[in-house]
């Protein structure tokens, strides 16, 4: 199990824990298999992440990288190094870097 950002959730994933709102109310119960409607509702409710079975952030990232050529990844990382300071040891900047890289790769793949 692993906690994924709401934007990384996919239809068919199974919740490993209850999804709760900021007040602690259960919105979707553990064990539920997510549908597109569930994911849209979670976004509408302002839920940022969910714990799902069989996935984690690192695995998801590795799977996405397998679909992109090394040359494209290298070009994106080179461009991003111009804007990002060293991020080792800084969890917040590492996450911002990861999200930015993911979005840049998505832009390249869609064009």
Phi and psi restraints in degrees (range 20) as a CNS / XPLOR table:
assign (resid 1 and name C) (resid 2 and name N)
       (resid 2 and name CA) (resid 2 and name C) 1.0 -163.6 20.0 2
assign (resid 2 and name N) (resid 2 and name CA)
       (resid 2 and name C) (resid 3 and name N) 1.0 151.2 20.0 2
assign (resid 2 and name C) (resid 3 and name N)
       (resid 3 and name CA) (resid 3 and name C) 1.0 -87.3 20.0 2
assign (resid 3 and name N) (resid 3 and name CA)
       (resid 3 and name C) (resid 4 and name N) 1.0 124.3 20.0 2
assign (resid 3 and name C) (resid 4 and name N)
       (resid 4 and name CA) (resid 4 and name C) 1.0 -116.6 20.0 2
assign (resid 4 and name N) (resid 4 and name CA)
       (resid 4 and name C) (resid 5 and name N) 1.0 148.2 20.0 2
assign (resid 4 and name C) (resid 5 and name N)
       (resid 5 and name CA) (resid 5 and name C) 1.0 -62.9 20.0 2
assign (resid 5 and name N) (resid 5 and name CA)
       (resid 5 and name C) (resid 6 and name N) 1.0 147.6 20.0 2
assign (resid 5 and name C) (resid 6 and name N)
       (resid 6 and name CA) (resid 6 and name C) 1.0 -54.8 20.0 2
assign (resid 6 and name N) (resid 6 and name CA)
       (resid 6 and name C) (resid 7 and name N) 1.0 -33.7 20.0 2
assign (resid 6 and name C) (resid 7 and name N)
       (resid 7 and name CA) (resid 7 and name C) 1.0 -74.6 20.0 2
assign (resid 7 and name N) (resid 7 and name CA)
       (resid 7 and name C) (resid 8 and name N) 1.0 -11.6 20.0 2
assign (resid 7 and name C) (resid 8 and name N)
       (resid 8 and name CA) (resid 8 and name C) 1.0 -96.8 20.0 2
assign (resid 8 and name N) (resid 8 and name CA)
       (resid 8 and name C) (resid 9 and name N) 1.0 -7.0 20.0 2
assign (resid 8 and name C) (resid 9 and name N)
       (resid 9 and name CA) (resid 9 and name C) 1.0 -70.0 20.0 2
assign (resid 9 and name N) (resid 9 and name CA)
       (resid 9 and name C) (resid 10 and name N) 1.0 144.4 20.0 2
assign (resid 9 and name C) (resid 10 and name N)
       (resid 10 and name CA) (resid 10 and name C) 1.0 -129.5 20.0 2
assign (resid 10 and name N) (resid 10 and name CA)
       (resid 10 and name C) (resid 11 and name N) 1.0 150.9 20.0 2
assign (resid 10 and name C) (resid 11 and name N)
       (resid 11 and name CA) (resid 11 and name C) 1.0 -57.1 20.0 2
assign (resid 11 and name N) (resid 11 and name CA)
       (resid 11 and name C) (resid 12 and name N) 1.0 136.8 20.0 2
assign (resid 11 and name C) (resid 12 and name N)
       (resid 12 and name CA) (resid 12 and name C) 1.0 98.6 20.0 2
assign (resid 12 and name N) (resid 12 and name CA)
       (resid 12 and name C) (resid 13 and name N) 1.0 -14.4 20.0 2
assign (resid 12 and name C) (resid 13 and name N)
       (resid 13 and name CA) (resid 13 and name C) 1.0 -71.7 20.0 2
assign (resid 13 and name N) (resid 13 and name CA)
       (resid 13 and name C) (resid 14 and name N) 1.0 149.3 20.0 2
assign (resid 13 and name C) (resid 14 and name N)
       (resid 14 and name CA) (resid 14 and name C) 1.0 -109.6 20.0 2
assign (resid 14 and name N) (resid 14 and name CA)
       (resid 14 and name C) (resid 15 and name N) 1.0 133.2 20.0 2
assign (resid 14 and name C) (resid 15 and name N)
       (resid 15 and name CA) (resid 15 and name C) 1.0 -70.9 20.0 2
assign (resid 15 and name N) (resid 15 and name CA)
       (resid 15 and name C) (resid 16 and name N) 1.0 131.6 20.0 2
assign (resid 15 and name C) (resid 16 and name N)
       (resid 16 and name CA) (resid 16 and name C) 1.0 -91.1 20.0 2
assign (resid 16 and name N) (resid 16 and name CA)
       (resid 16 and name C) (resid 17 and name N) 1.0 -13.6 20.0 2
assign (resid 16 and name C) (resid 17 and name N)
       (resid 17 and name CA) (resid 17 and name C) 1.0 -150.5 20.0 2
assign (resid 17 and name N) (resid 17 and name CA)
       (resid 17 and name C) (resid 18 and name N) 1.0 157.8 20.0 2
assign (resid 17 and name C) (resid 18 and name N)
       (resid 18 and name CA) (resid 18 and name C) 1.0 -58.5 20.0 2
assign (resid 18 and name N) (resid 18 and name CA)
       (resid 18 and name C) (resid 19 and name N) 1.0 144.0 20.0 2
assign (resid 18 and name C) (resid 19 and name N)
       (resid 19 and name CA) (resid 19 and name C) 1.0 -97.5 20.0 2
assign (resid 19 and name N) (resid 19 and name CA)
       (resid 19 and name C) (resid 20 and name N) 1.0 123.6 20.0 2
assign (resid 19 and name C) (resid 20 and name N)
       (resid 20 and name CA) (resid 20 and name C) 1.0 -118.4 20.0 2
assign (resid 20 and name N) (resid 20 and name CA)
       (resid 20 and name C) (resid 21 and name N) 1.0 151.9 20.0 2
assign (resid 20 and name C) (resid 21 and name N)
       (resid 21 and name CA) (resid 21 and name C) 1.0 -83.3 20.0 2
assign (resid 21 and name N) (resid 21 and name CA)
       (resid 21 and name C) (resid 22 and name N) 1.0 -178.1 20.0 2
assign (resid 21 and name C) (resid 22 and name N)
       (resid 22 and name CA) (resid 22 and name C) 1.0 -66.2 20.0 2
assign (resid 22 and name N) (resid 22 and name CA)
       (resid 22 and name C) (resid 23 and name N) 1.0 -14.6 20.0 2
assign (resid 22 and name C) (resid 23 and name N)
       (resid 23 and name CA) (resid 23 and name C) 1.0 -95.2 20.0 2
assign (resid 23 and name N) (resid 23 and name CA)
       (resid 23 and name C) (resid 24 and name N) 1.0 -0.7 20.0 2
assign (resid 23 and name C) (resid 24 and name N)
       (resid 24 and name CA) (resid 24 and name C) 1.0 89.2 20.0 2
assign (resid 24 and name N) (resid 24 and name CA)
       (resid 24 and name C) (resid 25 and name N) 1.0 3.7 20.0 2
assign (resid 24 and name C) (resid 25 and name N)
       (resid 25 and name CA) (resid 25 and name C) 1.0 -75.9 20.0 2
assign (resid 25 and name N) (resid 25 and name CA)
       (resid 25 and name C) (resid 26 and name N) 1.0 137.1 20.0 2
assign (resid 25 and name C) (resid 26 and name N)
       (resid 26 and name CA) (resid 26 and name C) 1.0 -74.5 20.0 2
assign (resid 26 and name N) (resid 26 and name CA)
       (resid 26 and name C) (resid 27 and name N) 1.0 123.9 20.0 2
assign (resid 26 and name C) (resid 27 and name N)
       (resid 27 and name CA) (resid 27 and name C) 1.0 -96.4 20.0 2
assign (resid 27 and name N) (resid 27 and name CA)
       (resid 27 and name C) (resid 28 and name N) 1.0 -42.5 20.0 2
assign (resid 27 and name C) (resid 28 and name N)
       (resid 28 and name CA) (resid 28 and name C) 1.0 -140.5 20.0 2
assign (resid 28 and name N) (resid 28 and name CA)
       (resid 28 and name C) (resid 29 and name N) 1.0 134.3 20.0 2
assign (resid 28 and name C) (resid 29 and name N)
       (resid 29 and name CA) (resid 29 and name C) 1.0 -81.2 20.0 2
assign (resid 29 and name N) (resid 29 and name CA)
       (resid 29 and name C) (resid 30 and name N) 1.0 151.4 20.0 2
assign (resid 29 and name C) (resid 30 and name N)
       (resid 30 and name CA) (resid 30 and name C) 1.0 -52.8 20.0 2
assign (resid 30 and name N) (resid 30 and name CA)
       (resid 30 and name C) (resid 31 and name N) 1.0 142.3 20.0 2
assign (resid 30 and name C) (resid 31 and name N)
       (resid 31 and name CA) (resid 31 and name C) 1.0 92.3 20.0 2
assign (resid 31 and name N) (resid 31 and name CA)
       (resid 31 and name C) (resid 32 and name N) 1.0 -13.2 20.0 2
assign (resid 31 and name C) (resid 32 and name N)
       (resid 32 and name CA) (resid 32 and name C) 1.0 -70.4 20.0 2
assign (resid 32 and name N) (resid 32 and name CA)
       (resid 32 and name C) (resid 33 and name N) 1.0 136.3 20.0 2
assign (resid 32 and name C) (resid 33 and name N)
       (resid 33 and name CA) (resid 33 and name C) 1.0 -87.6 20.0 2
assign (resid 33 and name N) (resid 33 and name CA)
       (resid 33 and name C) (resid 34 and name N) 1.0 124.8 20.0 2
assign (resid 33 and name C) (resid 34 and name N)
       (resid 34 and name CA) (resid 34 and name C) 1.0 -72.2 20.0 2
assign (resid 34 and name N) (resid 34 and name CA)
       (resid 34 and name C) (resid 35 and name N) 1.0 139.3 20.0 2
assign (resid 34 and name C) (resid 35 and name N)
       (resid 35 and name CA) (resid 35 and name C) 1.0 -111.7 20.0 2
assign (resid 35 and name N) (resid 35 and name CA)
       (resid 35 and name C) (resid 36 and name N) 1.0 170.9 20.0 2
assign (resid 35 and name C) (resid 36 and name N)
       (resid 36 and name CA) (resid 36 and name C) 1.0 -59.5 20.0 2
assign (resid 36 and name N) (resid 36 and name CA)
       (resid 36 and name C) (resid 37 and name N) 1.0 -37.2 20.0 2
assign (resid 36 and name C) (resid 37 and name N)
       (resid 37 and name CA) (resid 37 and name C) 1.0 -62.9 20.0 2
assign (resid 37 and name N) (resid 37 and name CA)
       (resid 37 and name C) (resid 38 and name N) 1.0 -42.3 20.0 2
assign (resid 37 and name C) (resid 38 and name N)
       (resid 38 and name CA) (resid 38 and name C) 1.0 -58.4 20.0 2
assign (resid 38 and name N) (resid 38 and name CA)
       (resid 38 and name C) (resid 39 and name N) 1.0 -46.6 20.0 2
assign (resid 38 and name C) (resid 39 and name N)
       (resid 39 and name CA) (resid 39 and name C) 1.0 -63.9 20.0 2
assign (resid 39 and name N) (resid 39 and name CA)
       (resid 39 and name C) (resid 40 and name N) 1.0 -41.8 20.0 2
assign (resid 39 and name C) (resid 40 and name N)
       (resid 40 and name CA) (resid 40 and name C) 1.0 -62.6 20.0 2
assign (resid 40 and name N) (resid 40 and name CA)
       (resid 40 and name C) (resid 41 and name N) 1.0 -40.8 20.0 2
assign (resid 40 and name C) (resid 41 and name N)
       (resid 41 and name CA) (resid 41 and name C) 1.0 -65.7 20.0 2
assign (resid 41 and name N) (resid 41 and name CA)
       (resid 41 and name C) (resid 42 and name N) 1.0 -41.5 20.0 2
assign (resid 41 and name C) (resid 42 and name N)
       (resid 42 and name CA) (resid 42 and name C) 1.0 -59.1 20.0 2
assign (resid 42 and name N) (resid 42 and name CA)
       (resid 42 and name C) (resid 43 and name N) 1.0 -42.8 20.0 2
assign (resid 42 and name C) (resid 43 and name N)
       (resid 43 and name CA) (resid 43 and name C) 1.0 -63.6 20.0 2
assign (resid 43 and name N) (resid 43 and name CA)
       (resid 43 and name C) (resid 44 and name N) 1.0 -43.3 20.0 2
assign (resid 43 and name C) (resid 44 and name N)
       (resid 44 and name CA) (resid 44 and name C) 1.0 -63.7 20.0 2
assign (resid 44 and name N) (resid 44 and name CA)
       (resid 44 and name C) (resid 45 and name N) 1.0 -34.4 20.0 2
assign (resid 44 and name C) (resid 45 and name N)
       (resid 45 and name CA) (resid 45 and name C) 1.0 -79.0 20.0 2
assign (resid 45 and name N) (resid 45 and name CA)
       (resid 45 and name C) (resid 46 and name N) 1.0 -6.2 20.0 2
assign (resid 45 and name C) (resid 46 and name N)
       (resid 46 and name CA) (resid 46 and name C) 1.0 80.1 20.0 2
assign (resid 46 and name N) (resid 46 and name CA)
       (resid 46 and name C) (resid 47 and name N) 1.0 20.8 20.0 2
assign (resid 46 and name C) (resid 47 and name N)
       (resid 47 and name CA) (resid 47 and name C) 1.0 -75.8 20.0 2
assign (resid 47 and name N) (resid 47 and name CA)
       (resid 47 and name C) (resid 48 and name N) 1.0 128.6 20.0 2
assign (resid 47 and name C) (resid 48 and name N)
       (resid 48 and name CA) (resid 48 and name C) 1.0 -90.4 20.0 2
assign (resid 48 and name N) (resid 48 and name CA)
       (resid 48 and name C) (resid 49 and name N) 1.0 -27.4 20.0 2
assign (resid 48 and name C) (resid 49 and name N)
       (resid 49 and name CA) (resid 49 and name C) 1.0 -158.0 20.0 2
assign (resid 49 and name N) (resid 49 and name CA)
       (resid 49 and name C) (resid 50 and name N) 1.0 164.6 20.0 2
assign (resid 49 and name C) (resid 50 and name N)
       (resid 50 and name CA) (resid 50 and name C) 1.0 -147.1 20.0 2
assign (resid 50 and name N) (resid 50 and name CA)
       (resid 50 and name C) (resid 51 and name N) 1.0 150.4 20.0 2
assign (resid 50 and name C) (resid 51 and name N)
       (resid 51 and name CA) (resid 51 and name C) 1.0 -92.6 20.0 2
assign (resid 51 and name N) (resid 51 and name CA)
       (resid 51 and name C) (resid 52 and name N) 1.0 118.8 20.0 2
assign (resid 51 and name C) (resid 52 and name N)
       (resid 52 and name CA) (resid 52 and name C) 1.0 -119.7 20.0 2
assign (resid 52 and name N) (resid 52 and name CA)
       (resid 52 and name C) (resid 53 and name N) 1.0 153.0 20.0 2
assign (resid 52 and name C) (resid 53 and name N)
       (resid 53 and name CA) (resid 53 and name C) 1.0 -77.2 20.0 2
assign (resid 53 and name N) (resid 53 and name CA)
       (resid 53 and name C) (resid 54 and name N) 1.0 137.2 20.0 2
assign (resid 53 and name C) (resid 54 and name N)
       (resid 54 and name CA) (resid 54 and name C) 1.0 78.0 20.0 2
assign (resid 54 and name N) (resid 54 and name CA)
       (resid 54 and name C) (resid 55 and name N) 1.0 6.3 20.0 2
assign (resid 54 and name C) (resid 55 and name N)
       (resid 55 and name CA) (resid 55 and name C) 1.0 -135.2 20.0 2
assign (resid 55 and name N) (resid 55 and name CA)
       (resid 55 and name C) (resid 56 and name N) 1.0 149.9 20.0 2
assign (resid 55 and name C) (resid 56 and name N)
       (resid 56 and name CA) (resid 56 and name C) 1.0 -142.8 20.0 2
assign (resid 56 and name N) (resid 56 and name CA)
       (resid 56 and name C) (resid 57 and name N) 1.0 165.7 20.0 2
assign (resid 56 and name C) (resid 57 and name N)
       (resid 57 and name CA) (resid 57 and name C) 1.0 -57.1 20.0 2
assign (resid 57 and name N) (resid 57 and name CA)
       (resid 57 and name C) (resid 58 and name N) 1.0 -44.6 20.0 2
assign (resid 57 and name C) (resid 58 and name N)
       (resid 58 and name CA) (resid 58 and name C) 1.0 -64.1 20.0 2
assign (resid 58 and name N) (resid 58 and name CA)
       (resid 58 and name C) (resid 59 and name N) 1.0 -43.0 20.0 2
assign (resid 58 and name C) (resid 59 and name N)
       (resid 59 and name CA) (resid 59 and name C) 1.0 -62.9 20.0 2
assign (resid 59 and name N) (resid 59 and name CA)
       (resid 59 and name C) (resid 60 and name N) 1.0 -44.7 20.0 2
assign (resid 59 and name C) (resid 60 and name N)
       (resid 60 and name CA) (resid 60 and name C) 1.0 -60.7 20.0 2
assign (resid 60 and name N) (resid 60 and name CA)
       (resid 60 and name C) (resid 61 and name N) 1.0 -42.5 20.0 2
assign (resid 60 and name C) (resid 61 and name N)
       (resid 61 and name CA) (resid 61 and name C) 1.0 -63.5 20.0 2
assign (resid 61 and name N) (resid 61 and name CA)
       (resid 61 and name C) (resid 62 and name N) 1.0 -44.1 20.0 2
assign (resid 61 and name C) (resid 62 and name N)
       (resid 62 and name CA) (resid 62 and name C) 1.0 -62.0 20.0 2
assign (resid 62 and name N) (resid 62 and name CA)
       (resid 62 and name C) (resid 63 and name N) 1.0 -42.1 20.0 2
assign (resid 62 and name C) (resid 63 and name N)
       (resid 63 and name CA) (resid 63 and name C) 1.0 -62.9 20.0 2
assign (resid 63 and name N) (resid 63 and name CA)
       (resid 63 and name C) (resid 64 and name N) 1.0 -40.6 20.0 2
assign (resid 63 and name C) (resid 64 and name N)
       (resid 64 and name CA) (resid 64 and name C) 1.0 -65.2 20.0 2
assign (resid 64 and name N) (resid 64 and name CA)
       (resid 64 and name C) (resid 65 and name N) 1.0 -38.7 20.0 2
assign (resid 64 and name C) (resid 65 and name N)
       (resid 65 and name CA) (resid 65 and name C) 1.0 -66.8 20.0 2
assign (resid 65 and name N) (resid 65 and name CA)
       (resid 65 and name C) (resid 66 and name N) 1.0 -26.3 20.0 2
assign (resid 65 and name C) (resid 66 and name N)
       (resid 66 and name CA) (resid 66 and name C) 1.0 -67.4 20.0 2
assign (resid 66 and name N) (resid 66 and name CA)
       (resid 66 and name C) (resid 67 and name N) 1.0 -20.8 20.0 2
assign (resid 66 and name C) (resid 67 and name N)
       (resid 67 and name CA) (resid 67 and name C) 1.0 -90.4 20.0 2
assign (resid 67 and name N) (resid 67 and name CA)
       (resid 67 and name C) (resid 68 and name N) 1.0 -2.3 20.0 2
assign (resid 67 and name C) (resid 68 and name N)
       (resid 68 and name CA) (resid 68 and name C) 1.0 -118.1 20.0 2
assign (resid 68 and name N) (resid 68 and name CA)
       (resid 68 and name C) (resid 69 and name N) 1.0 139.4 20.0 2
assign (resid 68 and name C) (resid 69 and name N)
       (resid 69 and name CA) (resid 69 and name C) 1.0 -67.2 20.0 2
assign (resid 69 and name N) (resid 69 and name CA)
       (resid 69 and name C) (resid 70 and name N) 1.0 147.4 20.0 2
assign (resid 69 and name C) (resid 70 and name N)
       (resid 70 and name CA) (resid 70 and name C) 1.0 -58.0 20.0 2
assign (resid 70 and name N) (resid 70 and name CA)
       (resid 70 and name C) (resid 71 and name N) 1.0 -32.1 20.0 2
assign (resid 70 and name C) (resid 71 and name N)
       (resid 71 and name CA) (resid 71 and name C) 1.0 -65.5 20.0 2
assign (resid 71 and name N) (resid 71 and name CA)
       (resid 71 and name C) (resid 72 and name N) 1.0 -41.5 20.0 2
assign (resid 71 and name C) (resid 72 and name N)
       (resid 72 and name CA) (resid 72 and name C) 1.0 -65.5 20.0 2
assign (resid 72 and name N) (resid 72 and name CA)
       (resid 72 and name C) (resid 73 and name N) 1.0 -44.9 20.0 2
assign (resid 72 and name C) (resid 73 and name N)
       (resid 73 and name CA) (resid 73 and name C) 1.0 -60.9 20.0 2
assign (resid 73 and name N) (resid 73 and name CA)
       (resid 73 and name C) (resid 74 and name N) 1.0 -44.5 20.0 2
assign (resid 73 and name C) (resid 74 and name N)
       (resid 74 and name CA) (resid 74 and name C) 1.0 -61.9 20.0 2
assign (resid 74 and name N) (resid 74 and name CA)
       (resid 74 and name C) (resid 75 and name N) 1.0 -42.6 20.0 2
assign (resid 74 and name C) (resid 75 and name N)
       (resid 75 and name CA) (resid 75 and name C) 1.0 -63.9 20.0 2
assign (resid 75 and name N) (resid 75 and name CA)
       (resid 75 and name C) (resid 76 and name N) 1.0 -42.2 20.0 2
assign (resid 75 and name C) (resid 76 and name N)
       (resid 76 and name CA) (resid 76 and name C) 1.0 -65.7 20.0 2
assign (resid 76 and name N) (resid 76 and name CA)
       (resid 76 and name C) (resid 77 and name N) 1.0 -44.4 20.0 2
assign (resid 76 and name C) (resid 77 and name N)
       (resid 77 and name CA) (resid 77 and name C) 1.0 -64.0 20.0 2
assign (resid 77 and name N) (resid 77 and name CA)
       (resid 77 and name C) (resid 78 and name N) 1.0 -37.9 20.0 2
assign (resid 77 and name C) (resid 78 and name N)
       (resid 78 and name CA) (resid 78 and name C) 1.0 -62.6 20.0 2
assign (resid 78 and name N) (resid 78 and name CA)
       (resid 78 and name C) (resid 79 and name N) 1.0 -45.4 20.0 2
assign (resid 78 and name C) (resid 79 and name N)
       (resid 79 and name CA) (resid 79 and name C) 1.0 -62.1 20.0 2
assign (resid 79 and name N) (resid 79 and name CA)
       (resid 79 and name C) (resid 80 and name N) 1.0 -41.7 20.0 2
assign (resid 79 and name C) (resid 80 and name N)
       (resid 80 and name CA) (resid 80 and name C) 1.0 -69.9 20.0 2
assign (resid 80 and name N) (resid 80 and name CA)
       (resid 80 and name C) (resid 81 and name N) 1.0 -30.9 20.0 2
assign (resid 80 and name C) (resid 81 and name N)
       (resid 81 and name CA) (resid 81 and name C) 1.0 -61.4 20.0 2
assign (resid 81 and name N) (resid 81 and name CA)
       (resid 81 and name C) (resid 82 and name N) 1.0 -26.1 20.0 2
assign (resid 81 and name C) (resid 82 and name N)
       (resid 82 and name CA) (resid 82 and name C) 1.0 -69.7 20.0 2
assign (resid 82 and name N) (resid 82 and name CA)
       (resid 82 and name C) (resid 83 and name N) 1.0 -25.0 20.0 2
assign (resid 82 and name C) (resid 83 and name N)
       (resid 83 and name CA) (resid 83 and name C) 1.0 -105.3 20.0 2
assign (resid 83 and name N) (resid 83 and name CA)
       (resid 83 and name C) (resid 84 and name N) 1.0 -24.4 20.0 2
assign (resid 83 and name C) (resid 84 and name N)
       (resid 84 and name CA) (resid 84 and name C) 1.0 -103.6 20.0 2
assign (resid 84 and name N) (resid 84 and name CA)
       (resid 84 and name C) (resid 85 and name N) 1.0 135.6 20.0 2
assign (resid 84 and name C) (resid 85 and name N)
       (resid 85 and name CA) (resid 85 and name C) 1.0 -73.5 20.0 2
assign (resid 85 and name N) (resid 85 and name CA)
       (resid 85 and name C) (resid 86 and name N) 1.0 172.1 20.0 2
assign (resid 85 and name C) (resid 86 and name N)
       (resid 86 and name CA) (resid 86 and name C) 1.0 -55.5 20.0 2
assign (resid 86 and name N) (resid 86 and name CA)
       (resid 86 and name C) (resid 87 and name N) 1.0 135.7 20.0 2
assign (resid 86 and name C) (resid 87 and name N)
       (resid 87 and name CA) (resid 87 and name C) 1.0 -112.8 20.0 2
assign (resid 87 and name N) (resid 87 and name CA)
       (resid 87 and name C) (resid 88 and name N) 1.0 -1.3 20.0 2
assign (resid 87 and name C) (resid 88 and name N)
       (resid 88 and name CA) (resid 88 and name C) 1.0 -58.9 20.0 2
assign (resid 88 and name N) (resid 88 and name CA)
       (resid 88 and name C) (resid 89 and name N) 1.0 130.7 20.0 2
assign (resid 88 and name C) (resid 89 and name N)
       (resid 89 and name CA) (resid 89 and name C) 1.0 83.2 20.0 2
assign (resid 89 and name N) (resid 89 and name CA)
       (resid 89 and name C) (resid 90 and name N) 1.0 -3.4 20.0 2
assign (resid 89 and name C) (resid 90 and name N)
       (resid 90 and name CA) (resid 90 and name C) 1.0 -113.2 20.0 2
assign (resid 90 and name N) (resid 90 and name CA)
       (resid 90 and name C) (resid 91 and name N) 1.0 99.9 20.0 2
assign (resid 90 and name C) (resid 91 and name N)
       (resid 91 and name CA) (resid 91 and name C) 1.0 -60.8 20.0 2
assign (resid 91 and name N) (resid 91 and name CA)
       (resid 91 and name C) (resid 92 and name N) 1.0 -40.2 20.0 2
assign (resid 91 and name C) (resid 92 and name N)
       (resid 92 and name CA) (resid 92 and name C) 1.0 -66.0 20.0 2
assign (resid 92 and name N) (resid 92 and name CA)
       (resid 92 and name C) (resid 93 and name N) 1.0 -48.6 20.0 2
assign (resid 92 and name C) (resid 93 and name N)
       (resid 93 and name CA) (resid 93 and name C) 1.0 -66.5 20.0 2
assign (resid 93 and name N) (resid 93 and name CA)
       (resid 93 and name C) (resid 94 and name N) 1.0 -33.6 20.0 2
assign (resid 93 and name C) (resid 94 and name N)
       (resid 94 and name CA) (resid 94 and name C) 1.0 -63.0 20.0 2
assign (resid 94 and name N) (resid 94 and name CA)
       (resid 94 and name C) (resid 95 and name N) 1.0 -40.9 20.0 2
assign (resid 94 and name C) (resid 95 and name N)
       (resid 95 and name CA) (resid 95 and name C) 1.0 -69.8 20.0 2
assign (resid 95 and name N) (resid 95 and name CA)
       (resid 95 and name C) (resid 96 and name N) 1.0 -40.2 20.0 2
assign (resid 95 and name C) (resid 96 and name N)
       (resid 96 and name CA) (resid 96 and name C) 1.0 -62.0 20.0 2
assign (resid 96 and name N) (resid 96 and name CA)
       (resid 96 and name C) (resid 97 and name N) 1.0 -42.5 20.0 2
assign (resid 96 and name C) (resid 97 and name N)
       (resid 97 and name CA) (resid 97 and name C) 1.0 -61.1 20.0 2
assign (resid 97 and name N) (resid 97 and name CA)
       (resid 97 and name C) (resid 98 and name N) 1.0 -46.5 20.0 2
assign (resid 97 and name C) (resid 98 and name N)
       (resid 98 and name CA) (resid 98 and name C) 1.0 -59.9 20.0 2
assign (resid 98 and name N) (resid 98 and name CA)
       (resid 98 and name C) (resid 99 and name N) 1.0 -45.6 20.0 2
assign (resid 98 and name C) (resid 99 and name N)
       (resid 99 and name CA) (resid 99 and name C) 1.0 -65.9 20.0 2
assign (resid 99 and name N) (resid 99 and name CA)
       (resid 99 and name C) (resid 100 and name N) 1.0 -43.7 20.0 2
assign (resid 99 and name C) (resid 100 and name N)
       (resid 100 and name CA) (resid 100 and name C) 1.0 -61.8 20.0 2
assign (resid 100 and name N) (resid 100 and name CA)
       (resid 100 and name C) (resid 101 and name N) 1.0 -44.5 20.0 2
assign (resid 100 and name C) (resid 101 and name N)
       (resid 101 and name CA) (resid 101 and name C) 1.0 -61.3 20.0 2
assign (resid 101 and name N) (resid 101 and name CA)
       (resid 101 and name C) (resid 102 and name N) 1.0 -43.4 20.0 2
assign (resid 101 and name C) (resid 102 and name N)
       (resid 102 and name CA) (resid 102 and name C) 1.0 -60.9 20.0 2
assign (resid 102 and name N) (resid 102 and name CA)
       (resid 102 and name C) (resid 103 and name N) 1.0 -44.6 20.0 2
assign (resid 102 and name C) (resid 103 and name N)
       (resid 103 and name CA) (resid 103 and name C) 1.0 -65.2 20.0 2
assign (resid 103 and name N) (resid 103 and name CA)
       (resid 103 and name C) (resid 104 and name N) 1.0 -40.2 20.0 2
assign (resid 103 and name C) (resid 104 and name N)
       (resid 104 and name CA) (resid 104 and name C) 1.0 -64.0 20.0 2
assign (resid 104 and name N) (resid 104 and name CA)
       (resid 104 and name C) (resid 105 and name N) 1.0 -41.9 20.0 2
assign (resid 104 and name C) (resid 105 and name N)
       (resid 105 and name CA) (resid 105 and name C) 1.0 -64.2 20.0 2
assign (resid 105 and name N) (resid 105 and name CA)
       (resid 105 and name C) (resid 106 and name N) 1.0 -41.9 20.0 2
assign (resid 105 and name C) (resid 106 and name N)
       (resid 106 and name CA) (resid 106 and name C) 1.0 -60.8 20.0 2
assign (resid 106 and name N) (resid 106 and name CA)
       (resid 106 and name C) (resid 107 and name N) 1.0 -41.3 20.0 2
assign (resid 106 and name C) (resid 107 and name N)
       (resid 107 and name CA) (resid 107 and name C) 1.0 -61.4 20.0 2
assign (resid 107 and name N) (resid 107 and name CA)
       (resid 107 and name C) (resid 108 and name N) 1.0 -43.9 20.0 2
assign (resid 107 and name C) (resid 108 and name N)
       (resid 108 and name CA) (resid 108 and name C) 1.0 -64.2 20.0 2
assign (resid 108 and name N) (resid 108 and name CA)
       (resid 108 and name C) (resid 109 and name N) 1.0 -42.6 20.0 2
assign (resid 108 and name C) (resid 109 and name N)
       (resid 109 and name CA) (resid 109 and name C) 1.0 -67.9 20.0 2
assign (resid 109 and name N) (resid 109 and name CA)
       (resid 109 and name C) (resid 110 and name N) 1.0 -29.7 20.0 2
assign (resid 109 and name C) (resid 110 and name N)
       (resid 110 and name CA) (resid 110 and name C) 1.0 -84.6 20.0 2
assign (resid 110 and name N) (resid 110 and name CA)
       (resid 110 and name C) (resid 111 and name N) 1.0 -14.8 20.0 2
